[in-house]
Amino acid sequence: MSEQNFAILEKPDTPTANISNNSITVLRNNDKIEEQESSIEYDDSGDILAINKRKNLLEHAYERLFDKQINYATKVKFTSQFNDYNANIRLSNNQIELRLCRKWKQIDKEIVLGLVQSLLLKILKKDRITNNTTQRHESINIDLYNNFVKNLHIAAPKNKIDNILLESFNKVNDTYFFGQIECPNLVWGSPSIRKLGSYDYKTDTITISEALRNCEKEMLDYIVYHEMLHKKFKFSSKGAKNRFHSREFKEAEKKFNNSEEIERKLKYINNYSNAKKRTRTNFPKKRKLGILDFFSW
């Protein structure tokens, strides 16, 4: 079987937010998630009767999701190499390996099981569960995890705010959101043409491509507006699939002034970039590429 990789964002990318009162909750020390352990049973004479391996997160999540024992070798590792509350999963041959940020050990196990289940559904390409009991478990744990992610912005520190992006954010916030959107982190990313902006739910961060730094203000404001809509509407989930651009999102996006003309320009930029990629012609390497370059070549 070929090797596959999936990661939780993007990721998006998480202290546990209590949905009922918007507070952050963690487990008591004796309820924290522990590494895989084994217990040994003895008879009266001291002889070993059985060695019982405690189920790890993968095994527990899989069995609850699919209502059967897992038929893959499993490996679970908590690591400090990830950003806060990130995780990824890999399927190679007949082994599934799960790696998680160490902070997940402090979070309610039911929420962490939802994270693992959502990764399992992606790596195993299973979008539909037919057993009613399994559907209930899927809904409980994955919904808990998704709601957890949606509320992470409450506790995320807001200490990375670029002045140029803040000016754009405040203008868009006052014009289209009545000033009701809380200011997230606002940072510049790499000078990408294909990905002009993103919103990270876990760190409450809007990242804008460096290529937009010197572009016309209207286009920068539009990209910032698009990412602010992600912060406002969050996402919806069904099984392994997350939907980020709902009908409500798309309708709101059209309310931006002159949005059709801006979208036309963005489509031109995207097509031009793809054409350059197909012809294997490199862009200038001695300077950063900006949006305006696409209208002067």
C-alpha positions as CSV (number, residue, x, y, z in Angstrom):
1,M,0.0,0.0,0.0
2,S,1.4,3.4,-0.9
3,E,2.2,5.9,1.8
4,Q,-0.3,8.6,2.5
5,N,-0.2,11.6,4.8
6,F,-2.9,13.8,6.3
7,A,-2.5,16.5,8.8
8,I,-4.8,18.6,10.9
9,L,-4.2,22.2,9.9
10,E,-4.2,23.3,8.7
11,K,-3.7,22.5,9.8
12,P,-6.7,25.1,11.0
13,D,-4.9,24.7,13.1
14,T,-6.3,24.3,20.2
15,P,-6.9,24.5,24.0
16,T,-10.3,22.9,24.8
17,A,-13.0,25.5,24.5
18,N,-16.1,24.7,26.5
19,I,-19.0,25.2,24.2
20,S,-21.5,26.1,26.9
21,N,-19.7,29.1,28.4
22,N,-16.8,29.9,26.1
23,S,-14.2,29.0,28.7
24,I,-11.1,26.9,28.4
25,T,-11.2,23.6,30.2
26,V,-8.5,20.9,30.8
27,L,-8.7,17.6,32.6
28,R,-7.6,16.9,36.2
29,N,-4.2,15.3,36.5
30,N,-5.5,11.8,37.0
31,D,-7.7,12.1,33.8
32,K,-4.9,13.1,31.4
33,I,-4.2,11.0,28.4
34,E,-1.3,8.6,29.1
35,E,1.1,6.8,26.8
36,Q,0.3,3.2,26.0
37,E,0.9,0.9,29.0
38,S,0.4,-2.7,29.9
39,S,-1.0,-4.3,33.0
40,I,-0.1,-7.8,34.3
41,E,-2.6,-10.2,36.0
42,Y,-1.2,-12.8,38.5
43,D,-2.8,-15.8,40.2
44,D,-2.6,-16.6,43.9
45,S,0.8,-18.3,43.5
46,G,2.3,-15.4,41.7
47,D,2.3,-16.8,38.3
48,I,1.4,-14.5,35.4
49,L,-2.1,-15.2,34.1
50,A,-2.2,-12.5,31.4
51,I,-0.5,-9.4,30.1
52,N,-3.2,-6.8,29.1
53,K,-2.1,-4.0,26.9
54,R,-3.9,-0.8,27.5
55,K,-5.5,0.4,24.2
56,N,-3.8,3.4,22.7
57,L,-5.6,6.4,21.2
58,L,-5.6,4.9,17.7
59,E,-7.1,1.6,18.8
60,H,-9.7,3.2,21.0
61,A,-10.8,5.7,18.4
62,Y,-10.9,3.1,15.6
63,E,-12.9,0.6,17.6
64,R,-15.4,3.2,18.8
65,L,-15.8,4.6,15.2
66,F,-16.1,1.3,13.3
67,D,-17.3,-1.0,16.1
68,K,-14.6,-3.6,15.4
69,Q,-11.0,-4.2,16.4
70,I,-8.4,-2.4,14.4
71,N,-6.5,-4.6,11.9
72,Y,-3.5,-2.3,11.5
73,A,-0.3,-2.1,13.6
74,T,-0.4,1.2,15.5
75,K,2.0,3.7,16.8
76,V,1.2,6.8,18.8
77,K,3.7,9.5,19.7
78,F,3.3,12.8,21.6
79,T,5.9,15.3,20.4
80,S,7.1,18.8,21.1
81,Q,8.0,19.4,17.5
82,F,4.5,20.5,16.5
83,N,2.8,23.8,16.9
84,D,0.2,24.0,19.6
85,Y,-2.5,21.3,19.2
86,N,-1.4,20.1,15.8
87,A,-1.4,16.4,14.8
88,N,-0.8,14.3,11.8
89,I,-1.4,10.7,10.7
90,R,0.4,8.4,8.3
91,L,-0.5,5.1,6.7
92,S,2.4,3.0,5.5
93,N,2.1,-0.6,4.5
94,N,0.0,-2.1,7.3
95,Q,0.9,0.5,10.0
96,I,-0.9,3.6,11.1
97,E,1.3,6.2,12.9
98,L,-0.2,9.1,14.8
99,R,1.8,12.0,16.0
100,L,0.4,14.7,18.3
101,C,1.5,17.9,20.0
102,R,2.1,17.2,23.7
103,K,-0.6,19.7,24.7
104,W,-3.2,17.2,23.6
105,K,-2.3,15.1,26.7
106,Q,-4.0,17.8,28.8
107,I,-7.2,17.9,26.9
108,D,-10.4,15.9,27.6
109,K,-10.0,12.4,26.0
110,E,-13.4,12.5,24.3
111,I,-12.2,15.6,22.3
112,V,-8.9,14.0,21.4
113,L,-10.7,10.9,20.2
114,G,-12.7,13.1,17.8
115,L,-9.4,14.5,16.4
116,V,-8.1,10.9,15.9
117,Q,-11.4,9.8,14.4
118,S,-11.4,12.6,11.9
119,L,-7.9,11.7,10.8
120,L,-8.8,8.1,10.5
121,L,-11.7,8.8,8.3
122,K,-9.3,10.8,6.0
123,I,-6.5,8.3,5.9
124,L,-8.8,5.3,5.4
125,K,-11.0,7.2,2.9
126,K,-14.2,6.3,4.8
127,D,-16.8,9.1,4.4
128,R,-19.9,7.2,5.5
129,I,-20.6,5.0,8.5
130,T,-23.6,2.6,8.1
131,N,-23.9,1.3,11.7
132,N,-26.3,3.4,13.8
133,T,-24.2,3.0,16.9
134,T,-21.1,4.0,15.1
135,Q,-22.8,7.1,13.7
136,R,-23.7,8.2,17.2
137,H,-20.1,7.9,18.4
138,E,-18.8,9.6,15.3
139,S,-21.1,12.5,15.8
140,I,-20.3,12.9,19.5
141,N,-16.5,12.8,19.3
142,I,-15.9,14.5,16.0
143,D,-18.4,17.2,16.8
144,L,-16.8,17.8,20.1
145,Y,-13.4,18.2,18.4
146,N,-14.8,20.5,15.7
147,N,-16.5,22.7,18.3
148,F,-13.3,22.7,20.3
149,V,-11.4,24.1,17.3
150,K,-14.0,26.7,16.5
151,N,-13.7,28.1,19.9
152,L,-9.9,28.2,20.2
153,H,-9.7,31.8,19.1
154,I,-11.0,32.7,22.6
155,A,-7.8,31.7,24.3
156,A,-5.3,32.4,21.5
157,P,-2.8,35.2,22.3
158,K,-3.1,38.2,20.0
159,N,0.5,39.5,19.8
160,K,1.4,39.4,16.1
161,I,-0.3,42.3,14.4
162,D,1.2,44.1,11.4
163,N,0.3,47.8,11.1
164,I,-0.5,47.7,7.4
165,L,-2.8,44.7,7.8
166,L,-4.4,46.2,10.9
167,E,-5.3,49.3,8.9
168,S,-7.0,47.1,6.3
169,F,-8.7,45.0,8.9
170,N,-10.2,48.0,10.8
171,K,-11.4,49.5,7.5
172,V,-13.1,46.2,6.5
173,N,-14.4,45.6,10.0
174,D,-16.1,49.0,10.2
175,T,-17.5,48.9,6.7
176,Y,-18.9,45.3,6.5
177,F,-19.1,43.9,10.1
178,F,-20.1,47.0,12.1
179,G,-16.8,46.7,14.0
180,Q,-18.0,43.4,15.6
181,I,-15.1,41.1,14.5
182,E,-12.4,40.7,17.2
183,C,-9.0,41.5,15.8
184,P,-7.0,38.3,15.3
185,N,-3.2,38.0,14.7
186,L,-2.4,39.7,11.3
187,V,0.8,38.6,9.6
188,W,2.4,38.5,6.2
189,G,3.2,35.1,4.7
190,S,5.4,33.9,1.9
191,P,5.0,35.8,-1.5
192,S,2.7,33.2,-2.9
193,I,0.5,33.9,-5.9
194,R,-1.5,30.7,-5.6
195,K,-2.4,31.2,-2.0
196,L,-3.1,34.8,-1.2
197,G,-4.5,34.4,2.3
198,S,-5.5,32.0,5.0
199,Y,-7.1,31.9,8.4
200,D,-5.9,29.5,11.1
201,Y,-8.7,28.7,13.6
202,K,-6.3,27.3,16.2
203,T,-4.1,30.4,16.5
204,D,-6.7,32.9,15.4
205,T,-4.3,34.2,12.7
206,I,-5.0,35.8,9.3
207,T,-2.0,35.4,7.0
208,I,-1.8,37.4,3.8
209,S,0.6,36.7,1.0
210,E,3.6,39.1,0.9
211,A,2.8,39.5,-2.9
212,L,-0.1,41.7,-1.8
213,R,2.0,44.2,0.2
214,N,2.3,46.8,-2.5
215,C,-0.9,46.0,-4.5
216,E,-3.9,48.3,-4.7
217,K,-5.7,48.7,-1.4
218,E,-9.0,47.4,-2.7
219,M,-7.5,44.0,-3.6
220,L,-5.8,43.7,-0.2
221,D,-9.0,44.6,1.6
222,Y,-10.9,42.0,-0.4
223,I,-8.5,39.2,0.6
224,V,-8.6,40.4,4.2
225,Y,-12.4,40.4,4.0
226,H,-12.5,36.9,2.7
227,E,-10.4,35.6,5.6
228,M,-12.5,37.6,8.1
229,L,-15.5,35.7,6.7
230,H,-13.8,32.4,7.6
231,K,-13.3,33.7,11.1
232,K,-17.0,34.7,11.3
233,F,-18.6,31.6,9.7
234,K,-16.1,28.9,10.8
235,F,-16.9,25.6,9.0
236,S,-19.3,22.8,8.9
237,S,-18.5,19.1,9.0
238,K,-20.0,15.9,7.8
239,G,-18.0,12.7,8.4
240,A,-14.4,13.3,7.2
241,K,-15.3,16.4,5.2
242,N,-15.1,20.0,6.3
243,R,-17.0,22.6,4.4
244,F,-15.4,26.1,4.5
245,H,-17.3,27.9,1.8
246,S,-21.0,27.5,2.6
247,R,-23.8,29.2,0.7
248,E,-24.0,31.8,3.4
249,F,-20.3,32.5,3.1
250,K,-20.5,32.9,-0.7
251,E,-23.5,35.2,-0.5
252,A,-21.6,37.4,2.1
253,E,-18.5,37.4,-0.1
254,K,-20.5,39.0,-2.9
255,K,-21.4,42.0,-0.7
256,F,-17.9,43.4,-0.9
257,N,-17.9,46.5,-3.1
258,N,-16.7,45.7,-6.7
259,S,-16.2,42.1,-5.8
260,E,-16.9,40.8,-9.4
261,E,-14.1,43.0,-10.9
262,I,-11.6,41.9,-8.2
263,E,-12.5,38.3,-8.7
264,R,-11.9,38.8,-12.4
265,K,-8.4,40.1,-11.7
266,L,-7.7,37.3,-9.3
267,K,-8.8,34.7,-11.9
268,Y,-6.5,36.3,-14.4
269,I,-3.6,36.1,-11.9
270,N,-4.3,32.5,-11.2
271,N,-4.5,31.5,-14.9
272,Y,-1.3,33.4,-15.7
273,S,0.5,31.7,-12.8
274,N,-0.7,28.3,-14.0
275,A,0.4,29.0,-17.6
276,K,3.8,30.0,-16.4
277,K,4.1,26.8,-14.4
278,R,3.1,24.6,-17.4
279,T,5.7,26.3,-19.6
280,R,8.3,25.8,-16.8
281,T,9.2,29.5,-17.1
282,N,10.5,30.8,-13.8
283,F,9.6,34.2,-12.4
284,P,12.4,36.6,-11.5
285,K,14.3,35.3,-8.6
286,K,16.2,38.5,-7.6
287,R,13.1,40.2,-6.1
288,K,9.8,39.3,-4.5
289,L,7.0,38.9,-7.0
290,G,4.1,41.2,-6.4
291,I,0.5,41.3,-7.7
292,L,1.2,44.3,-9.9
293,D,3.8,42.3,-11.9
294,F,1.0,40.4,-13.5
295,F,-0.4,43.6,-15.1
296,S,2.9,45.0,-16.3
297,W,4.5,42.0,-18.1
